[in-house]
Amino acid sequence: MKFSTFPISGEVYLAGYFVALALSFGLTLTLINTIRGFNFLTFLLNRLPISAGKSVSPFGGIPVILSFLITLWLLLFLGMVDARNINLFTVLTLGVGLMFLLGIYDDITHCPARLKLFVQIVIACILYFSGFQIDRIGNLIDLGPFSILLTILWIVGITNAINLIDGMDGLAPGIIFFSCLTLVFVYLERNIIEASFLAVVLAGSTLGFFFFNLPPAKIILGDTGSLPLGLLVSLITLLPLNQGHTDEIYYLIPVITLLIPIMDTTFAFSRRVLRGINPFTKDASHFHHRLGKLGLSPGKAISILFAIGFYFDLTAMVPVYRINLIPNFIPIYSIFIIVNVAILIFILQRIEKKQNHE
């Protein structure tokens, strides 16, 4: 399915952002106050395995996802967004809804990692055949039969990358918010309407929740939120490809804006495989864990990760406004990223070794 593009005014962009922000803020606050009270809902939640030993609710994803979807459909029904976007909104709602249900089920039952991965692949396949595909890279590489494999890898990979970094208060929603802002600048500069609009709405939904998730968090995303949010980010970055924007920059920018979760996931899987254990098992060696072990407070740890992410976002904006740089930019920039990542890892390891010797 090809998703056509239709004009959206600047006023609608602002309306989408503020409606999503207000809904997310209001729904999150309502959920927090409801759970803090003594009622039947609290009675049920306290008996779930996911709530054991936790002082905050793990279902913060509910207001975030609801605010995003309600905003889309509200603006569509009010005629502020072209009615022909109904196909795109329907596919998004289907995919996000399925991942949302998987997240709730996982939060309640702690379903096996293999089952969770299998369901994620099924959802990715549904979305692939609905139009979210990586068919080619630039004008040189036609992926052919490898298209579905790469698409599933991207969707499932980003979904789990966001899920894995949701281990410290404020980190996952903050990363998503800054990624959305970067994508908005990129897509607006290139007149990519639907993807930029979705990123604006998602930024509003995430920010409304972010206020309550800052350390010490009053509520957390849980898999109920991190899984569908990761899926949404992956689909927003795939949408321009569906609409014919296949220049290398549309592959580069998403990777850079999500570099921290991608690196963290890659290192986590590699670390576990090298140790001969299941790559889906949990450990306490993620970047945010390691910064915490250095004695940094959660606020300082996420500030450092935000600063690193923002730094890479700024560097990736160079080819957006200097399109003439793109042909020679990709290989040079790739080396630049590798060197920067190596330096950051080296600094972290040196600090860790110094602390261990003290």
VOGU-3710 file (C-alpha; in Angstrom, 3 decimals, decimal comma):
1> mkfstfpisg> 0,000/0,000/0,000  1,241/3,422/-0,968  0,444/6,225/1,480  -0,239/9,436/-0,429  0,752/12,802/0,969  -1,625/15,696/1,613  -1,053/19,273/2,831  -1,209/19,982/6,566  -1,146/23,595/7,755  1,177/24,926/10,413
11> evylagyfva> -1,818/25,582/12,684  -2,738/21,887/12,562  0,833/20,920/13,471  0,592/23,148/16,546  -2,896/21,860/17,371  -1,701/18,263/17,128  1,259/18,953/19,395  -0,661/20,796/22,116  -3,703/18,503/22,055  -1,447/15,455/22,425
21> lalsfgltlt> 0,557/17,208/25,158  -2,553/18,206/27,114  -4,179/14,783/26,753  -1,009/12,967/27,793  -0,460/15,241/30,788  -4,087/15,015/31,908  -4,462/11,267/31,419  -1,144/10,552/33,153  -2,071/12,727/36,126  -5,496/11,050/36,326
31> lintirgfnf> -3,939/7,590/36,244  -1,429/8,482/38,979  -4,135/9,907/41,242  -6,434/6,956/40,591  -3,769/4,387/41,424  -2,683/6,286/44,544  -6,218/6,086/45,906  -7,799/3,110/47,602  -10,095/1,545/45,034  -10,790/-1,644/43,156
41> ltfllnrlpi> -8,234/-0,762/40,449  -5,500/-0,351/43,046  -6,523/-3,648/44,643  -6,111/-5,463/41,296  -2,846/-3,764/40,283  -1,157/-4,505/43,585  -1,700/-8,203/42,993  -0,018/-8,264/39,597  3,577/-9,620/39,433  4,775/-6,469/37,663
51> sagksvspfg> 3,704/-4,316/40,643  5,469/-6,407/43,267  7,906/-4,298/45,257  7,315/-1,184/43,137  6,131/2,133/44,492  5,078/3,510/41,092  2,681/2,291/38,436  4,226/0,415/35,499  1,374/1,269/33,121  2,387/4,785/32,096
61> gipvilsfli> 2,298/3,766/28,460  -1,504/3,792/28,539  -1,930/7,614/28,624  0,940/8,154/26,163  -0,430/5,794/23,517  -4,047/6,862/24,042  -3,169/10,553/23,737  -1,312/9,901/20,465  -4,086/7,858/18,864  -6,928/10,072/20,150
71> tlwlllflgm> -5,195/13,168/18,746  -4,779/11,613/15,292  -8,378/10,466/15,003  -9,805/13,627/16,582  -8,064/15,876/14,059  -9,145/13,545/11,258  -12,818/13,581/12,283  -12,752/17,361/12,774  -11,535/17,750/9,185  -8,262/19,374/10,212
81> vdarninlft> -6,344/16,509/8,573  -7,238/15,256/5,078  -9,742/12,378/5,322  -7,680/10,381/2,827  -5,113/9,836/5,594  -7,536/7,325/7,099  -5,605/4,407/5,543  -2,355/5,518/7,175  -4,013/6,146/10,545  -5,792/2,780/10,408
91> vltlgvglmf> -2,577/0,844/9,763  -0,761/2,780/12,485  -3,570/2,161/14,968  -3,627/-1,561/14,125  0,134/-1,991/14,561  0,371/0,151/17,685  -2,736/-1,489/19,158  -1,319/-4,987/18,712  2,038/-4,001/20,230  0,199/-2,208/23,037
101> llgiyddith> -1,697/-5,419/23,885  1,560/-7,376/23,799  3,086/-4,849/26,218  0,158/-5,144/28,640  0,310/-8,933/28,477  4,062/-8,889/29,095  3,746/-6,472/32,036  1,108/-8,677/33,633  2,542/-12,155/32,944  6,249/-11,644/32,097
111> cparlklfvq> 5,764/-13,686/28,930  8,787/-15,646/27,609  11,230/-13,656/25,465  10,815/-16,034/22,522  7,048/-15,609/22,517  7,402/-11,840/22,720  9,875/-11,835/19,829  7,622/-14,096/17,743  4,625/-11,785/18,209  6,763/-8,750/17,367
121> iviacilyfs> 7,876/-10,409/14,118  4,253/-11,198/13,238  3,281/-7,559/13,843  6,273/-6,407/11,755  5,186/-8,706/8,901  1,661/-7,281/9,007  3,060/-3,756/8,806  5,464/-4,738/6,014  2,627/-5,980/3,820  0,630/-2,874/4,763
131> gfqidrignl> 3,243/-0,617/3,164  6,020/0,031/5,681  8,954/-1,367/3,717  12,651/-0,816/3,089  12,847/-1,688/-0,611  16,080/0,014/-1,577  18,909/2,088/-0,173  19,481/5,209/-2,231  19,545/4,754/-5,976  22,184/2,032/-5,903
141> idlgpfsill> 20,990/-0,924/-3,832  17,733/-2,710/-4,605  17,127/-5,076/-1,689  14,800/-7,460/-3,534  13,960/-10,498/-1,338  16,050/-9,060/1,511  13,580/-6,180/1,829  11,298/-7,973/4,269  14,236/-9,175/6,381  15,736/-5,711/6,740
151> tilwivgitn> 12,333/-4,153/7,427  11,544/-6,678/10,164  15,016/-6,183/11,637  14,472/-2,416/11,761  10,954/-2,562/13,247  11,723/-5,265/15,810  15,188/-3,837/16,533  14,024/-0,285/17,268  11,036/-1,564/19,246  13,309/-3,576/21,527
161> ainlidgmdg> 15,991/-0,867/21,647  13,506/1,568/23,187  12,274/-1,191/25,484  15,797/-1,979/26,710  16,779/1,610/27,552  13,624/2,053/29,610  15,547/1,104/32,725  16,111/4,524/34,235  13,538/7,196/35,053  13,061/9,661/32,218
171> lapgiiffsc> 15,510/8,053/29,781  13,259/6,387/27,182  10,687/9,202/26,843  13,497/11,776/26,741  15,313/9,933/23,956  12,059/9,595/21,997  11,203/13,274/22,457  14,588/14,530/21,205  14,537/12,021/18,332  11,112/13,292/17,286
181> ltlvfvyler> 12,319/16,899/17,345  15,258/16,022/15,102  13,034/14,103/12,696  10,599/17,028/12,560  13,365/19,433/11,478  14,622/16,970/8,862  11,230/16,117/7,416  9,892/19,682/7,392  13,024/20,867/5,575  12,345/18,208/2,902
191> niieasflav> 8,558/18,788/2,862  7,764/15,295/4,119  4,381/16,062/5,604  2,854/12,982/7,227  6,030/11,748/8,917  6,784/15,195/10,351  3,200/15,531/11,597  3,297/12,126/13,302  6,631/13,042/14,910  5,142/16,312/16,230
201> vlagstlgff> 2,142/14,529/17,759  4,356/11,829/19,267  6,630/14,510/20,738  3,621/16,098/22,454  2,365/12,761/23,797  5,798/11,858/25,110  6,481/15,237/26,709  3,185/15,196/28,623  4,247/11,928/30,252  7,912/12,943/30,607
211> ffnlppakii> 7,093/15,487/33,331  5,928/12,671/35,609  8,680/10,237/34,623  11,643/12,429/35,579  13,659/11,110/38,550  12,196/10,216/40,957  9,421/8,934/38,700  5,800/9,002/39,771  4,956/6,558/36,975  6,921/4,460/34,461
221> lgdtgslplg> 6,229/3,326/30,915  6,477/-0,415/31,408  6,397/-2,644/28,332  2,863/-1,293/27,866  4,474/1,961/26,739  8,024/1,210/25,622  7,074/-1,457/23,047  4,411/0,529/21,123  6,471/3,721/21,401  9,478/1,957/19,890
231> llvslitllp> 7,228/0,638/17,137  5,875/4,124/16,446  9,350/5,600/16,102  10,350/2,843/13,661  7,216/3,384/11,549  7,623/7,170/11,439  11,140/6,689/10,041  9,871/4,168/7,462  7,006/6,313/6,197  9,169/8,614/4,005
241> lnqghtdeiy> 10,522/5,527/2,218  6,975/4,452/1,405  6,346/7,892/-0,114  9,370/7,706/-2,406  12,022/9,510/-0,333  14,839/6,983/-0,638  17,951/9,209/-0,478  20,662/7,986/1,864  19,859/10,746/4,363  16,527/9,095/5,217
251> ylipvitlli> 18,458/6,056/6,436  21,216/8,036/8,122  19,134/10,436/10,238  16,969/7,797/11,986  20,058/5,769/12,904  21,787/8,832/14,362  18,771/10,114/16,301  18,400/6,645/17,830  22,118/5,988/18,174  22,107/5,583/21,970
261> pimdttfafs> 19,378/2,891/22,097  20,821/1,194/18,987  24,338/1,101/20,483  23,050/-0,019/23,863  21,026/-2,850/22,316  23,851/-3,937/20,028  26,367/-4,052/22,878  23,866/-5,811/25,162  23,129/-8,571/22,646  26,809/-8,979/21,741
271> rrvlrginpf> 27,799/-9,088/25,416  25,284/-11,818/26,207  26,090/-13,918/23,138  29,821/-13,791/23,933  29,046/-14,949/27,456  27,028/-17,846/26,074  23,725/-16,720/27,567  20,344/-15,904/26,069  20,623/-12,465/24,376  17,136/-11,609/25,660
281> tkdashfhhr> 18,008/-12,082/29,319  18,246/-8,956/31,471  21,443/-7,628/32,994  22,679/-4,489/34,724  25,350/-3,524/32,208  23,435/-1,047/30,054  24,885/2,439/29,677  22,516/3,936/32,257  23,363/1,162/34,731  27,075/1,727/34,261
291> lgklglspgk> 26,733/5,470/34,802  24,734/4,764/37,954  27,486/2,472/39,256  29,927/5,361/38,892  27,977/7,150/41,598  25,999/9,456/39,329  22,437/10,254/40,317  19,687/9,232/37,868  19,227/12,870/36,916  22,920/13,334/36,081
301> aisilfaigf> 23,099/9,999/34,248  20,197/10,752/31,906  21,490/14,318/31,411  24,793/12,912/30,150  23,017/10,496/27,793  20,721/13,281/26,555  23,739/15,523/25,915  25,494/12,770/23,917  22,347/12,100/21,912  21,807/15,813/21,265
311> yfdltamvpv> 25,414/16,150/20,106  24,949/13,417/17,496  21,608/14,917/16,454  23,288/18,259/15,761  26,060/16,683/13,704  23,517/14,748/11,642  21,713/17,990/10,759  24,654/19,157/8,627  23,629/17,375/5,397  19,989/18,367/5,899
321> yrinlipnfi> 20,757/22,019/5,216  23,744/21,374/2,935  22,374/18,839/0,498  25,426/19,170/-1,755  27,489/17,421/0,937  25,488/14,182/0,863  27,334/12,233/-1,920  30,639/12,310/-0,027  29,160/12,770/3,427  27,948/9,244/4,246
331> piysifiivn> 31,306/7,379/4,371  33,092/10,265/6,109  30,298/10,663/8,627  30,215/6,915/9,301  33,915/7,024/10,224  33,243/10,104/12,351  30,506/8,261/14,280  32,644/5,145/14,800  35,547/7,222/16,129  33,260/9,217/18,455
341> vailifilqr> 31,592/6,078/19,807  34,992/4,442/20,355  36,220/7,515/22,262  33,105/7,574/24,472  33,412/3,855/25,267  37,124/4,277/25,998  36,443/7,166/28,390  33,722/5,201/30,170  35,949/2,152/30,576  38,867/4,256/31,868
351> iekkqnhe> 36,634/5,882/34,483  35,264/2,477/35,517  38,769/1,000/35,869  39,947/3,992/37,871  36,996/3,631/40,251  37,582/-0,124/40,661  41,216/0,495/41,642  40,309/3,023/44,300
//
